């Protein structure tokens, strides 16, 4: 049985979600021993908190600078040469020595850079596969050393080619999503009567990534509570942010069209029932929404990878960008009044890649030079299901 080590970082939740999706796809083959590691585990709770705060500050206070660094090919070369955290590096290399994996899969550039540098320093022969958690890629990945890189879109592939990565080391699969989201084979199934269902995402397991959206959400719920729209029911998911949950419940008051939900394990069901999703442009939530053919309204464009994600879905007319709370409400009303929501749902279906995790698993088997009979069977049935999606 082959061993796979999947390394991610807990900056945001997307890298972890993609790692979990790939892990589950590999385990379904029944032919892999898979271990996951968060590169930030060694930093402890406060170290992870500081990483979240740094990410939030770069996205909210310095978005133009973050955009420039994220898109710059030159800073990627500098990043490759920069010293990495000794604690993180030592922990990752100790895990490698203990586990002795046959392949390393990274969903974030930091552990990928550490393991690729070890290939040169310590003559590691283990192949390293990079899996992008967003719809575009940056040059911070160790592009010269990584054995294979899986990206989410053709524009991402084009960018890698421009950066000098050879075509044989690139695969396009989409952003891997969790099996519970890919399992819904009847997207857009909803009641034919009653109010439209609007799902507003204000938080998840991690709080900081959504912080920039909170003023927008608070203003939106306040506006809805003052002037309820009977044609819509609004469900707001605050995740682990109990403070925001209590605040929004107080603002919503007795308004029956607003439901505030804290952390939930029913996200797939909520998303499947929604007629429109209002969210920030995170790679994973966009991939899950697209897989279920949901029209999307974005709170903001974000910066760096989130800006690239926003540009991708907006360019393909699967999403609209909102400027403020009033604009969000107007957009939702307008898109259903003139049929735009239905066209956006069709565009979302065209972008959907619900089988991305299985395709990544196939790529990993290819890198190992093996063929998984279980994955071949899964691929055949899954491709049939993908045709049904369309």
C-alpha positions in Angstrom: 0.0 0.0 0.0 1.4 3.4 -1.0 1.8 6.2 1.5 0.7 9.8 0.7 1.6 12.7 2.9 -0.7 15.7 2.4 0.6 19.1 3.7 -1.4 22.3 4.0 -1.5 25.4 6.1 -4.4 26.8 8.2 -4.3 30.2 6.6 -8.0 30.5 5.9 -9.9 27.2 5.4 -9.5 26.6 1.7 -6.2 24.8 1.8 -7.4 22.5 4.5 -10.7 21.8 2.6 -8.9 20.9 -0.6 -6.5 18.7 1.4 -9.4 16.9 2.9 -11.2 16.5 -0.4 -8.0 14.9 -2.0 -7.5 12.7 1.1 -11.1 11.4 0.9 -10.7 10.7 -2.9 -7.5 8.7 -2.3 -9.1 6.7 0.6 -12.1 5.8 -1.6 -9.6 4.0 -3.9 -8.9 1.6 -1.0 -5.3 1.5 -2.1 -3.6 4.3 -0.2 -2.4 5.1 3.3 -2.9 8.8 3.7 -1.7 11.2 6.4 -2.4 14.9 6.6 -0.4 17.6 8.4 -1.0 21.3 9.0 2.4 23.0 8.6 1.3 25.5 11.3 0.5 22.9 13.9 3.9 23.3 15.4 3.2 27.1 16.0 0.4 26.4 18.4 -2.8 28.3 18.9 -1.2 31.7 19.1 1.0 31.2 16.2 -2.0 30.2 14.0 -3.9 33.3 15.3 -1.0 35.6 14.3 -0.9 34.0 10.8 -4.7 34.7 10.5 -4.3 38.3 11.7 -1.4 38.8 9.2 -3.5 37.4 6.4 -6.5 39.6 7.4 -4.3 42.8 7.6 -2.7 42.2 4.2 -6.1 41.6 2.5 -7.9 44.5 4.2 -5.4 47.2 4.8 -3.0 46.7 1.9 -5.0 45.1 -0.8 -3.2 46.8 -3.7 0.2 45.8 -2.3 -1.0 42.2 -1.7 -2.4 42.1 -5.3 1.0 43.2 -6.7 3.0 40.8 -4.7 0.6 37.9 -5.4 0.9 38.5 -9.1 4.6 39.3 -9.3 6.7 36.5 -10.8 9.9 38.1 -9.3 8.8 37.9 -5.7 8.1 34.2 -6.2 11.8 33.7 -6.9 12.7 35.7 -3.8 10.3 33.6 -1.7 11.9 30.4 -2.9 15.3 31.6 -1.5 14.0 33.1 1.7 14.6 31.2 4.9 11.5 29.4 6.2 10.5 29.0 9.8 12.9 26.6 11.3 10.3 25.1 13.6 7.9 24.5 10.6 10.7 23.1 8.5 12.1 20.8 11.2 8.6 19.5 12.0 7.7 18.7 8.3 11.1 17.0 7.7 10.8 15.0 10.9 7.3 13.8 9.8 8.7 12.9 6.4 11.5 10.8 8.0 9.0 9.1 10.3 6.3 8.4 7.7 8.5 7.8 4.6 5.7 8.7 2.1 5.8 7.5 -1.5 4.5 10.9 -2.7 4.0 14.3 -1.0 0.9 16.4 -1.9 0.9 20.1 -0.9 -2.1 22.5 -1.1 -0.1 25.5 0.0 3.1 27.0 -1.3 5.0 27.0 2.1 5.2 23.2 2.8 5.7 22.7 -1.0 8.7 25.0 -1.0 10.1 23.3 2.1 9.8 19.8 0.7 11.1 20.8 -2.7 14.1 22.5 -1.2 14.8 19.3 0.8 14.9 17.4 -2.6 17.9 19.5 -3.4 19.5 19.7 0.0 19.0 16.2 1.2 18.6 14.4 -2.2 15.0 13.4 -1.4 13.7 11.3 -4.3 10.0 11.5 -3.3 7.9 13.2 -5.9 6.0 16.4 -4.8 2.6 17.3 -6.3 1.2 20.8 -5.8 -2.6 21.3 -5.8 -3.9 24.8 -6.1 -6.9 25.8 -3.9 -7.8 28.8 -6.1 -8.8 29.5 -9.7 -5.5 31.2 -10.6 -2.0 30.5 -9.5 0.9 32.6 -8.2 4.6 32.2 -8.6 5.3 31.4 -4.9 5.0 27.7 -5.7 8.5 26.2 -6.3 7.7 25.9 -10.0 11.2 24.7 -11.0 11.4 21.9 -8.5 7.8 20.6 -8.1 7.2 17.3 -10.0 3.6 18.1 -10.9 1.1 20.9 -10.3 -2.7 20.6 -10.5 -4.5 23.8 -11.2 -8.2 24.8 -11.3 -8.6 26.5 -14.7 -7.2 26.9 -18.2 -6.1 30.5 -17.4 -4.0 29.1 -14.5 -2.4 26.6 -16.9 -1.6 29.4 -19.3 0.0 31.4 -16.6 2.2 28.5 -15.6 3.3 27.9 -19.2 4.3 31.6 -19.3 6.3 31.1 -16.2 8.2 28.3 -17.8 6.5 25.2 -16.4 6.4 22.5 -19.1 3.0 21.2 -20.2 3.7 17.7 -19.1 3.9 18.8 -15.5 0.5 20.6 -15.4 -3.0 19.2 -15.0 -6.3 21.1 -15.0 -8.8 19.6 -12.6 -10.8 22.4 -10.9 -10.7 23.1 -7.2 -11.3 19.8 -5.3 -14.5 19.9 -3.2 -15.7 17.7 -0.4 -17.7 14.6 -1.3 -20.9 15.8 0.4 -21.1 18.7 -2.0 -20.3 16.6 -5.1 -22.9 14.0 -4.0 -25.9 16.2 -4.7 -26.9 14.9 -8.2 -29.9 17.2 -8.6 -28.6 20.8 -8.4 -31.1 23.6 -8.2 -33.8 21.1 -6.9 -36.1 23.4 -4.8 -39.6 23.9 -3.9 -41.6 25.5 -6.7 -43.6 27.7 -4.4 -42.7 30.0 -1.5 -39.9 32.6 -1.1 -36.6 32.3 -2.8 -33.8 31.0 -0.6 -30.8 33.3 -0.1 -27.7 31.8 1.6 -25.3 34.4 3.2 -21.9 33.1 4.3 -20.4 35.1 7.1 -18.0 32.6 8.7 -16.8 29.1 8.9 -14.4 27.1 11.1 -12.0 30.1 11.0 -13.2 33.6 11.9 -10.5 35.9 10.5 -10.9 35.2 6.7 -14.5 36.7 6.8 -13.7 39.7 9.0 -13.6 42.1 6.1 -17.2 41.2 5.1 -18.8 41.7 8.6 -19.7 45.5 8.2 -21.3 44.6 4.9 -23.3 41.8 6.4 -24.4 43.7 9.5 -25.7 46.5 7.3 -27.5 44.1 5.0 -29.3 42.3 7.9 -30.2 45.6 9.5 -31.7 46.8 6.2 -33.6 43.5 5.7 -35.0 43.7 9.3 -36.2 47.2 8.7 -37.8 46.5 5.3 -38.5 42.8 4.9 -38.8 41.3 1.4 -41.5 38.7 1.5 -40.2 37.1 -1.8 -37.0 36.0 -0.1 -35.9 34.0 2.9 -32.4 34.8 4.1 -30.2 32.3 5.9 -27.0 33.7 7.4 -24.2 31.3 8.5 -21.8 32.8 10.9 -19.7 29.7 11.6 -17.6 29.8 14.8 -18.1 33.5 15.3 -20.6 33.4 18.2 -20.3 37.1 18.7 -21.5 37.9 15.2 -24.2 35.3 15.5 -25.6 37.0 18.7 -25.3 40.4 17.1 -27.2 39.4 13.9 -29.9 37.6 15.9 -30.4 40.8 17.9 -30.6 42.9 14.7 -32.9 40.5 13.0 -35.3 40.5 15.9 -38.7 39.1 15.1 -38.1 39.2 11.3 -39.3 35.8 10.2 -37.6 36.0 6.8 -34.1 36.0 8.4 -32.5 32.9 10.0 -29.1 33.2 11.7 -27.2 29.9 11.9 -23.9 29.4 13.8 -21.5 26.6 13.1 -23.2 23.9 11.1 -22.4 20.5 9.6 -25.3 20.9 7.2 -23.6 23.3 4.8 -24.1 21.0 1.8 -27.8 20.8 2.4 -28.1 24.6 2.9 -26.2 25.3 -0.2 -28.2 22.8 -2.2 -31.5 24.4 -1.1 -30.3 28.0 -1.9 -31.4 29.9 -5.0 -28.4 32.3 -4.7 -25.3 32.4 -2.6 -23.8 35.6 -1.1 -20.2 35.1 -0.1 -16.6 36.3 -0.3 -14.5 34.9 -3.3 -12.8 32.0 -1.5 -11.7 29.2 -3.9 -13.5 26.4 -2.1 -16.8 28.0 -1.5 -16.9 29.2 -5.1 -16.1 25.6 -6.3 -18.9 24.2 -4.1 -21.4 26.8 -5.3 -20.5 26.2 -8.9 -20.8 22.4 -8.5 -24.4 22.9 -7.4 -25.0 25.5 -10.2 -25.7 28.4 -7.9 -25.7 32.0 -9.0 -23.3 34.0 -6.8 -23.2 37.5 -5.4 -19.8 38.6 -4.0 -19.4 40.9 -1.1 -16.2 42.3 -2.5 -13.4 41.5 -5.0 -10.8 40.9 -2.3 -7.1 40.9 -3.2 -4.6 38.4 -4.4 -6.0 34.9 -4.8 -9.5 36.1 -3.9 -9.4 38.9 -6.5 -8.3 36.3 -9.1 -11.2 34.0 -8.0 -13.7 36.9 -8.3 -12.4 37.9 -11.7 -12.8 34.3 -13.0 -16.4 33.8 -12.0 -17.4 37.4 -12.9 -15.8 37.1 -16.3 -17.8 33.9 -17.0 -21.0 35.6 -15.8 -21.6 33.2 -12.9 -21.3 35.9 -10.3 -22.0 39.6 -9.7 -20.0 42.0 -7.5 -21.8 44.0 -4.8 -20.5 47.4 -3.6 -22.5 47.7 -0.4 -25.5 46.3 1.6 -28.1 48.3 -0.5 -26.5 47.2 -3.7 -26.6 43.5 -2.5 -30.3 43.7 -1.9 -31.0 45.4 -5.2 -28.9 42.9 -7.1 -30.7 39.9 -5.6 -34.1 41.4 -6.4 -33.0 42.4 -9.9 -31.4 39.1 -10.9 -34.6 37.1 -10.2 -36.9 39.8 -11.7 -35.3 39.7 -15.1 -34.2 36.1 -15.4 -30.5 36.8 -14.9 -30.4 34.3 -12.0 -31.3 31.4 -14.4 -28.6 32.4 -16.9 -26.0 32.7 -14.1 -27.0 29.2 -12.9 -26.3 27.9 -16.4 -23.0 29.6 -16.5 -22.1 28.2 -13.1 -23.0 24.7 -14.4 -20.5 25.2 -17.3 -17.7 26.1 -14.8 -18.5 23.3 -12.4 -15.9 20.7 -11.7 -17.5 18.4 -9.1 -15.1 15.6 -9.8 -11.9 17.6 -9.3 -10.8 15.6 -6.2 -11.1 12.3 -8.1 -9.1 13.8 -11.0 -6.3 14.9 -8.5 -6.3 11.4 -7.1 -5.8 10.0 -10.6 -2.9 12.4 -11.1 -1.3 11.2 -7.9 -1.5 7.6 -9.2 0.0 8.7 -12.5 2.9 10.3 -10.7 3.4 7.1 -8.7 3.2 5.1 -12.0 0.3 3.1 -10.9 -3.3 2.6 -11.9 -6.1 2.5 -9.4 -8.9 0.1 -10.5 -11.2 1.7 -7.9 -10.6 5.2 -9.3 -11.1 4.0 -12.9 -14.5 2.7 -11.9 -15.3 5.9 -9.9 -14.3 8.0 -12.9 -16.6 6.1 -15.3 -19.7 6.5 -13.0 -18.7 10.0 -12.0 -18.4 11.2 -15.6 -21.9 9.9 -16.2 -23.0 11.9 -13.2 -21.2 15.0 -14.5 -23.2 14.7 -17.8 -26.3 14.7 -15.7 -25.2 17.9 -14.0 -25.2 19.6 -17.4 
